[in-house]
Amino acid sequence: MKAYIFPGQGAQFTGMGLDLYEKSPLAQEYFEKANDILGFSITDIMFEGTAEQLKETKVTQPAIFLHSVILAKVLGDSFQPEMVAGHSLGELSALVANGVLSFEDGLKLVSKRALAMQKACEIAPSTMAAVLGLEDKVVEETCAEIDGVVVAANYNCPGQLVISGEIEAVEKACEVLTEKGARRALLLPVGGAFHSPMMEPAREELAAAIEATTFSEPTCAVYQNVVAKAVTNPEEIKENLIAQLTAPVKWTQCVQAMIADGGTEFIEVGPGKVLQGLMRKIDRSVAASGAALSE
């Protein structure tokens, strides 16, 4: 079965989406519509902006979503997903790709999500750190022993787990994890503690927007970050999407569930190759490639 996977924050690069815009009138149409919906010219920042401008959460999240979703639209009939999943923000791209959300509603939710997360980051100083070379269980147990808020946030691939929480607690966890044999435990250049209890204000704000949005029946199952299994019920999809902001991203488990359910070919749709790299570490025997426009 063909599985389409959609990247999250961190996959952005200067000039992203420009080739789509130049090659496809349909892409142009969607990009211009996005500028209208967002109320600013995101295409200017995507195509010509600096890395610094692209790093702003209110820009990054819609930019990655647009690159992914518009590429899927431009692929036309060759885009026939039998299962989809997205890493964190990418889950919203996946939900447009499988017909649960309209392009417009998806973009509005992404924009609200970005602004709500930005606000939550400003309430209390917080951060994330990547921990390499330890078993998940060791990382989870260590986080539980530390004073303050620090939790496992992104299960990216075996031996790569991101932790998230209050700055002091995350720094302390990094020290202890290094003592316990982590190959590396390093702070990430992010604005806050995503996928942790620190995002509760954002979760509440986004919940209201999600509840007010129409979720349709999907054309294929989405493997959601929170539950790491196939979901097709629109109400369940809503609940899991709301929970996602404060819950961990179970990416390794999502991919393993997709493979167990018959996923044989994984295609990353969007900027960069981050998920293809993770695929190789999760299961080398499965084909992983990036979606591209045919010349």
N, C-alpha and C positions, 0 to 999 in steps of 0.2 A: 504493500500500500504506500501511496505517496503522502508524506507528511511535510507540511510547510511550517517553518518556524520563523519567528519574528524577533529581532534583537531589541534590547532595551537601552537605557541611558549609558553613554560611554562609547557608543558606536559612531558618533557624529564626526564629521571631518569637513574642513573648508571646501566649498565647491560641490557639496553633496546635492544630488538631484538635478544638477545643471544639464547632464547628458540626457536625462529623461525629458526635461523641458525643451531642449533643442531638437530632439528626435521625434517627439510625439505631440500632435495638436491636442489629443485627449489629455495628456499630462499637463499641458499648458492650461487647459480649461480648469482642471482640478486645482492646480497651484494658484491660479487667479481667484478661484472660489475660496480657497483657504485664506488668502490675504484679506478678502472681504469679511469672512467669518471672524478672523482674529482681530481685525481692526488695525493691523500694521503689516508692513511688507516683509513677511518672513522669508520670501524668496530672495530678497536683497541680502539678508544675513546668511542664508544657506549658500547662495552662489558666490558671494563676494565678501562676506563678513570675516572677522578674525576668529581665531580659535577661542579667544576670551569671550567674544560676543556669543559664540555658539554654545559656550559652557553654561550660560545663564539658564537655570531650570525652565523658566517660562518660554525659552526659545528651544532648548535641547529637546524637550519631550515632544512638542508638536513637530519639530523638524524630522526627528527619527520616524515618528508615526507617518508623516506625509511621504517620506521617501519609501517606506515599506508599502503603504496602502496604494499609492499611485503606481508604483512598480507592478503590484499585483493586478491593478485595473488595466494597465497597458499590456500586460501579458495576454489579456483577452481569453480566447478559448483554450489556450494551452495551460491556463491556470485552473486546474481541477483538483483541489485538495480533497483527500479522503480523511485526513485528520489534521488539526492545527494546534499550535501552542505558541505562546510568546513569553519572553523573559521579562517579568515585571511590567514596565510600560508596554512592552511588545504584546502583552495579552489583549490590549485594546485594539492593536492592529489586527491580531488574529480574529477578533470578534467582528471586525468589519469584513475581513476576508471570507468568513464563513456565513455572512448574511445576518448575524444577530443584530448588528448596529448599522445604521446608515453612515455614509461618509461624514455627513454634516454633524450628526449626533456624536459620532466617535471623536471627531476633532474638538467639538465643544467640551466633551468629557476630559479629553487629554489636557486641554488648556486649563480647565478648572482644577484638575488633579495637580498640574504643575504649580499653579498659583497657591493652592492649598498646602502643598508640601513645602513650598518656599516660606509661607507664613509660619508653618509649624517649626521649620528650621530656625526661624528668628526668635521664637519664644524661649528656647533654651539651647545653649551650645552643645552640639552633639556631633558624632562622627562615625566612620566605619573603618574596618581594617580587614585586610586579606590574610588568611592563615593558610600556609602551604605545608603539606607533608605530614599532617596528623589525621588520625581517624576522627570522624564526625563526633563519635561518642565522647572522646577526650575533650574536644572543644566545647561540646554542650555541657559536660560536667564542670569544666573549669569556669565557664560563664556563670553557672548556677552558684558557684562558691564566692564569686567576687561581690563586694559591696557596691551598691548602685545598680543602674540599669545597663546591662550588656547581654545581648542575646545572639544566637545564630540567626543570620538573616538571609544569606544566599547560599544554597547548596549547589555550587556551579558544576563541579565534577568531582570524582573521587580524589581526595587529597587537596581540594581547594574549597574552603568554606569562608564566607565573609561574615564578620561579626559586626554588631551595630549597637550604639547606645550613647550614654553620657561620656564625654571626652575622658575624664579621669578613669572611669570604669573600663573603657576600651583600652586605654594605655596600660592599665594594671593587668588586664587580661593578656595583652600582648607580651608583657614581661614574663608572666607565669607560663604561657604557652611556649615561649622560647626556651624556658628552663625545662619544659616537658619534652623538648625535642622537635619543635616546629622548625621546618627548614627556613621559613620566613614568617614574620608576623609584622606587617607594616601598615601604617595608617594610609588611607586612601584620600586623594584630593577631592572630597565631596563636601557638599554644603550641610549635610545633616545625617541623622540616624534613620535612614529609610528602612522599612520593614521591621520596625521595632515599636514598643509601646510609646516611644517619643512622637510617633506620627498620629496619635489618637485625635488631636484637634483636626488634622487633615482628613482622617477617616470619617469623622462626623460630618464635616463639610461636604465631602464627596458623596457620602451616603445619600444626602438629600437630593443631589443632582442625579445620581444613578436611579433613585426611586422614581424620579420625575421623567425618566427617559424610556422610550419604547424599546423593549428587547424582543426580537422576533425569533421564530424557530430556526435553528442553525441548519445549514446544508450538510454539515458533518460535525462530529464531536470536537469539542475543544478540551484539551488537557490543561486544567487550570493549576496555577502555581500553588494555591493553598491546599488542594486535595490530591494533586498528582494522579488524577485519573480522568477518564472520559466523562464529560458532562454534556448533556443535550437539552436539559430542561431550562428554559429562559429564567425562571425564578431562582433556580439554584445558581445559575451563572451570575445573576445579580448579586446574590448573597456572597458568593466567593470573591467577586470583584471588590465588594465593599471591604471584606475581611483582609484583602491582599495588602493593604497599606501598612498594617501593623503585624502581619503574619510573615513567616519566612517564605522565600521563593524556593520551592522544592524542584529545582530544574533537573538535577540528576534523576530524581525519582520520576518526573514527568516523562523524560526521554526513555527511561527504562520501561515505563508503563506503555508508551507508544510502540516500542519494539516488541514487547510481550503481546500486544494486541495486533501485531502484524505489520508494523511500520518497517519498510525495507529501504526506502529512499527518502532522505531528509534534505529539503531544499530551504536554504536561508533566504528570506526576502527582506531586503533593506540594506542599509549602509554597513560596510565592514564585513569581517569574517569571524567575529568573536564566537558565534555559536557553532560554526563549523569546527573551530579549534577545540571547543568543549566536547563536541560530538566524538572527536577522535579519542579523547581521554575517557569518555563514558563507555563507548563501544566501537572499537576500531573496525569491526567486521561489517558495519553498516555504512552504505554510501552516503556521503554528505557533500553538497555542492551549493553554489550560490545562484540565485535566479538572475538572469540577464536578458536584456533586450536582444533579439536577433538583429543582426545588421541589415 
